[in-house]
Amino acid sequence: MIAGKKGSVFTLIGLYILTIPFFNGLNVTTYDNSQILGHFGPSTTAFTYSVYIPIFSMLAFMPLGLKLGKQIRVRTMILSISFLSLLFNTASLFAPTIEWFTFCRSLLAIASVIGIFASMVPILLKYNPVFNMALLYGILQFIQKGSQHLYQYFGAQFTSLHNWTFGIYFLNVNFLVGIGLAWYFYKADVAPMKAPVFQFDWRGWIIMILCFIIILFLCAEGQTRNWFSDSKIGLAVAVLFLLFGLYLFHARFTEDPLINPDVYKYKNVVIGAFLMFYIGVMNGTGSIVTGFMTNILGFDSVLGAQTHLAILLGLCISIPLGTYLLYKRIYLATIWIFGFACYGFYHLILFFRFYPGIDSSDFVLPLVFKGLGIGFLFPVSLLYISEGIPPKLSTSRMMSGIIAQAVFASLLGGAILGTFISNMNIQHKTGLSQQLTQTNMQAEKELANYKRNFLFMGLSDSEAQKKAEKGLSSKTSQAAILLAYKDVYLVMSAICFFPIFIILLFKLWRRPIGKVEVEPIPI
């Protein structure tokens, strides 16, 4: 099926490179969101939906993409998906509105899912018998997460020189390279993992999509509607619980449901899904740093992407080291402790560094720790939740982990976190504003200095007073958001260190990783 000598490094590198453009299909529009906003001029709500919809499209299409990735002949599948990705990606250049742009991005996201699974099939078939599964998971995680930060950095650099369309052209070049690689490496056009009969739980899939639509609504509008103070939010949550019940009823009378409840009979799936949710919560605070850099400190996209390369440095250390420890059958507890400790230090260091005058260099060390945490925790969590699971329950295991980590922790959790920070910011701003009284000599002195400067500019006394009060209020706002971020990161540091205490206290996972037979899904 594949050209080249069995086990050759050249063939292995080529097959892995082929997966990269599919992993980064959605990254190309995140190099500079301000340019997208300027080009289409959407409302804040419309832009929020344009960010969420392609992600939910990718997540919703995963189970069907996994089926199709096995069912159709690999060479045909890779070439077809690459050409379709080129078409959808190019179409986004000519989108007249943000709605059409979102539609094209969603089609690209769906094609990327099929491309990921299809491009992984030859790697699994050719190298799974040769490689330990820990090595396979480690390499795929390194490629996915490492390429994400490199794309972000180089994309931001060239987008600043050209404009937002650079990312579209750049991804097209990647797909053209992928077509060339597929043409070279895939000689025989076969479907080696094809099932004799195509079976798919269409009804369960539709119910899952309906659930995702409601969660999408909660993520996009929950904060603006102030959550349960809005009747539509309460109605959406009620319908979501009804759909959960409907799916359980459906699964009870379906032979092969999309997410089989039998998978939760395996203890590692239940614990693993909770751990993936926990890791998603810890990792989700990265949006605070990104927002702080952009909105408070005024970093441009290039400086923000350059600073985040520190995460790549951490990944270059932790993923090879973590993979080596798994390969050498080191206790799982050791790797968990390393990962949680790195995340704990990431949050703790930033807690002490959220202060006026913070510089880009202050983010490097904590972001290195974040990269270390990602590299230690993500591969081992994917292996652990897959441990001892029969191939029949592979999709159920995969979707359990993805829904726990991506949907509930990262997407919905991120929206809830944004509301929490806004509320904390209002409380701190109110508290600080109450201190701006005549008895506060420092505040009076600041106000007088501001007013004197505006008077020197030629403003009238009343205008200078208003400008001075506005300037002092702005300074109070920045101090309030810093205090809100410090509160969040102090709590998160405690949350990160807490599992270490539990692992040591109850002597958990004092064993190496067990047998893993299902295919790795590094998303």
N, C-alpha and C positions, 0 to 999 in steps of 0.2 A: 504493500500500500504506500509506503514512504520510501523515497530515494535515500541512498546513503548507507554506509556501513552501520550495522546495529550498534547502538551505544556511542556513536561518534559525537564528540562535543559540538562539532559544526552543525549537525542535524538538530541536536538538542537546542542550541542557541537560536537557530532559525525558527523552530516550532514555537519557542517561547516569545520571540519578537513578534510573531504573527498575532499573538493575543493582545499586544499592547494597545493598538488603536481601538479595539473593542472595549477595553477597560476604561479608556479615557474619552469615550464618545460624548459625554455630557460636560467634561471639564472645559471644553473649548469656549464655552460662553460665559465662563466665570473669571476670565482674566481681568476684566474691567467692567463691572456692572453699570457704572455711571455712563459709559458709552452706549450701552444697550438702552438705558433709560432716555438718554438724549436723542437717540435715533428714532425710537418708537413713541416716546412721550406718553407712556401708559400711566394710569393711576397707580397708587401704591398697592391697592388690593389686586389689580390686574397683574402687576409685576410679581407680586407674591405668588399668585397662582401659576404664573409662567415659570417660576422656579420649582414649585412643588410638583406640577403635573407630569413633566418628563420623568422625575424620580419615581413617582407612584406608578407610572406606566411601565417602567423597567421592573419594579418589584412585582407588579401584578402579572407580568408576562413570564416571569421566571419559570414556573412549573411547566407551562406549555412550551417555552423555549427549550427546557431540558429534554422534553419528549421529542420535539422536532430535531434537536441537535443529535439525537441518537437514531432517529428513524430514517432520515434522508441521507443519501450518499454524501460522504464527507467533502470530496472535491467539489461536487456540484453545489453543496451547501455553502462552503467557504467563498467560492467565487460569486455565487448569487448574492449572498449577504453583503459581500464587499462592494459589489456594484450597486445594490440597493442603498447601502450606507452612503456611498458617493452621491447618489441621486437625492436622498433625503437631506444630506448635509448641505449640498449645493442649493437645494430649493429654499433653505432658510435664508440664503443671501437675498432672495427676491421676494421675501415675505413682506406684504404691504402693511400689515398690522401685527401687534404683539400676539394676537390670537393665532394667526397663521404661523408665526414664528414658533410659538409653543407647540402647535400641531406638528410641524416638521421636526422639532427637537424630540417630541414624543415618539414619532416613527423611527427616528434614529436610535432612541433608547431601546425600543423593542428589537430592532435589528441587531443592536449591540449584544443583547442578551443571548440571542441565538448564535451570534458569532463567537461569544465567549465559550459556550458549551461545545459548539462544533469544533473550535480550534483546540479544545482540551482533549477531545477524543483520541487523536493520535498520540498525544503525550501519555495519556493513561495506558493505552494499549502497548506502546513501544517501551516505555520506561517504568511503568508501575512494577513489573516483575523484577526490574534491575534495582530501582531505587527503593529505599525505605520510605514509607509514607510520610514520615516526618520531614524528609528532605524535599519530597514533592510539595507538601504544604508550604514549607519554608520558602522555596523558590518562587512559588506562585504568589505568596504574600509579598515577597520582596519586590517582585515585578510590578504587582498592582499598586502598592503603596509608594514604592520608590518612583515609579514613572509618574504618578499623580503629582508629586511635588516638583519633579523636573519639568513636566508640562506646564505647571503653574508658573514656574520661574521664567522659563524661556518664552512662554506665551505672553506673560506680562511685559517682558522686555520688548518683544517685537510689536505687541499691540500699542505700546506707548510711542513707538516710532512710526507705526502705520495707523491702524484703527482696529475696531473690534472684528472686522472681517478677516484679519490675519489668521485667527484661530480656525476659521472655517477652511481656508486654503491649506493651512498646516495639516489639519486632520485629513483632508483629501489626499495630500501627498502620502500620509501614513497608510491610507487604504490602498493606494496604488502600489506601495511597497508590499503590502500584505498580499495583494493579488499576484505580484511577481513571486513572492515566497511560496504561495499556495501552488502556483503553476510549476514551480521547480520541485517542491518536496512531495506533492501528492501525485504519484504516477497512476496508481489504480484508483478508480472511482467506485468505492464500495461503502456499504453501511454496516460495519462489523458489529455494532451494538444494537442493531435493529431487532425489535421484538416481532415475533411471528404475527401478532395481531395488535393493531394500534388501539389502545384503550386509554381514555382520558375522562376524568370526572368533570364534564362540562357544567353540570348543575352546581357542583361545589365550587367550581372556578368562578361562576357568575356571582354566587353568594359572597365569595372572597372579594371580588371586584367592588361589589356594593359596599362592603365594609370599608374598603380602601377609599371609596369616594366620600364616605362620611368622615373618616379620619382626615382626609385631605381638607375637607371643609373646616374641621376643628383646627387643624394646623394653620390654615390660611386666615381664618377669621375669628378664632377663639379669643385672641388678645384684643383685637379691635372691638369685639362685642363684649369684652369683660366677662367672658366665660358664662357661668351659670346665672348671672344677672340678666342674661338674654334668653328669652323663651325658645328661640330656635336652636341654641346650643343645647338646652335641656332636652328638646325633642330629638335632636340628632343623637345624643348619647343614649336615649331610651330606644331609638330604632337600632342603634349599634348593638345593644344587649339583646334585642329581639332577633337580630340577624345571627348573633352567636348561638342563641338557642335553636334557631332554625337550622344552622349548620350541624349542630350536634344531632338533631333529629334526622337530618339528611344522612350524616355519616353512619348512623345506627342501621340504616336500611340500604347501604351502598356497599358493594363488594370490595371495591378498591377506591376509597375516597381520597381526595386531594391531600388532606392532612388527616391521616388515620389516627384516631385517639389511642389505638394500641401502642403507638410509639412512646406514649407517656408511661407505659409499664416499665420502660427502661429508666432506671434511676438517673443515669448520666444525662439523659435528654432533658429531664425536668430540671436538674441542678445546672446543666450546661446552658439551657435557655435562660435561667435566672442569671447566671454569670454573664452571659452575653448582654442581657439587659443592663446589668450592673456596669459592665465595661462601656456600653453605649452611653450611659449616664455620665460616667467619668470623662469619656472622650468628648461629650457634647459641649463642655464648657469652652472648647476651643473657639466657638463662635463669639464668645465674649471678648477674647483677645483680638480676633479679627475686627470686630466692631469697634473696640477701643482704639486700635491702631488707626482705623479709617475715620471714624466719626469724632473722636476726642483729640487724638494726637495729630490728625491731618496727614497720615502717611499716604503716599500714592500707592497704586497697585504694585509698582515695581519694588518699592522698599518693603512693602508687606510680604510679597512673595520671596524676596531675598532673605528677610528675617526668618521666614518659615522653612528655609532650607536647613535650619538647625534641626528640624524634625528628621530630615533625611539623614543627617549625620548620626542621630540616635538610632535610626533604622539600620544603617550600615553596620552598627555595632551589635545591636540586640538580636536581629533576625538570624544572622549566621551563628551567633553564640547560642541563642535559644534553640535553633535547629540542631546544633551540635550536641547540646545537652539532651534533647529528646532522642537523638540518634544513639547516644551513649547510655540511654535508659536511666537518666537521672530522675529522681523522684519528682512527680508533678508538683508537690508542695513547694519545692525549691524554686521552680520557675514561676509559680503563682506569686510567691513572696517577692521575688525580684520585680515582677511586673507591677503589683500593687504598690510596692515601695516607691518605684520610679514615678508612678502617677501621683502618689502622695507628695513627693518632693516637688514635682511640677506645680501642684496647686499651692503648696506651702511657700515656695520661693516667690511665686507671683503675689501671694498675699502680702509679703513684705516689700514688694517692688511697685505696688500700685500707689504711687505718690506723685505730687506735682513735679514736673521736670524729668519724668521717666524718659529714657532714650531707647533707640532700637537695640543697642547693645545689651540692655537690661533683660531683653526677652530671650537671648541666645541660650543661656544655661537652662532655664526652665523648659524651653522647647526641646532641647536635647534630651532632657529627662522624659518629656512626653513621647518622643520618638523611641526611647528605650522601652517605655511602658507598652507602646503599641507593638513593638517587635517581640516582646516577651509574652504578652497576653493573647494577641489575636491568633497566631498559629496554634498554640496549645488549646485555646478554647474551641477552635474548629475541629481539632483532633479529638478532644475530649467528648464533645457532643456527638461525634461520629463513632465512638468506640463501641464495638460489638453490635452495631445496628445492622440487621439484614438488608440486602439490597432492595427488597420489596418496600421497605419503609424509608428509603433514601430521600425521596421528595418530602415526606412528612417531617423528617429530621431537619432537612435543609430549610423548609419554610418556617418551622418553629423557631430556629435560630435567627433567621432574617427578620421575621415579624417582631421578635423580642428586642433585637438590637437596633435594627434600622427604623422600623415603624414606630414602636412604642417608646423606645429610649431616645433615639437621635431626632426623629422628626416631631412626634407629638411632645416628647420631653423637652425638646428645644423650644417649642412654642410656649410651653408652660413656664420654662425657665425665663423666657423673655418677659412674661407677665410678672413673674416674681421679682425680677430685677427692676422693672418699672415701678412696682409698688414700693420696693426698698428705696429706690431713688427719690420718690415723692416724700417718703417718711424722713429721710435724711435731709432733703432740701427744706422741708418744713421746719425741722429741728434747727438747722443752721440759720434759716431766715429769722427765726424767733430770737436768735442771739444778736441780730443786727439792730440793736437799740442804742439809745444815747448813752447808756451806762457802759457799753462796750467800746472802750477807748480805741482799741485797735481797728475796729470796723469804722469808727468815726474818722480816724486818721486816713484809712484807705479811701473813704468817700471824699474827704477833703482833697487828697492828692489827685484823685480822678477829676474832681470838679475844677481844680486849679489848672490842670492840663487842658481841659476843654475851654476854659475862659481864655487861656493864652491863644487858642485857635480862633478866637473871635466870636464865640457863641455868647448868647445872652445868658444872664444869670439863671433864668428858668430852664433854658435849653441845656445848659451845662449841668444843672442839677439832675435833670431827667437822664442825660447820657451817663452821668456818674453812677446813678442808682442802677441803671441797666448794666453797666460794666461790673459793678459789685455783685449784682444778681447772677451774671454769667459766671463769675468766679465761684460763687456759691454753688451753682449748678455743677461745675466740674468737680468741686470737692465732694458734692453729694454722690455723684456717680462713682467716684473713686471709693468712697465708703461702702457703696452698694456692692461693688466688685470685690472689695476686701471681705465683706460678709460672706458672699457666695464661695469664695475660694478658701476661706477658713473652714467653712462647713464641709466643702468637698475634700479638703485635705484629711479631715477626720473620717469621712466616708471611705476614702482610699486606704487609710491605714487600718481601719476596723477589720477587714477580712484577714489581715495578717494575724491579728490577735485571735480570731476564731480558728484559723488553721493551726496555729501553735497550741492553743488551749485544748482543742479536741483531737489533735494529732491526725489531721485529715490528709488524704492523698499521699501517704508515705509509700508510694509505689510508682513504677514507671508507667508509661502509656501502654494501653492494651492493644488488642488487634483491631485494625481499621480496614474494612473491606469496601465501604462505599466511596464514591468519587468525591474528590475535594471540590468545594464550591467557594472560592476565595473572595466572596463579595460581602 
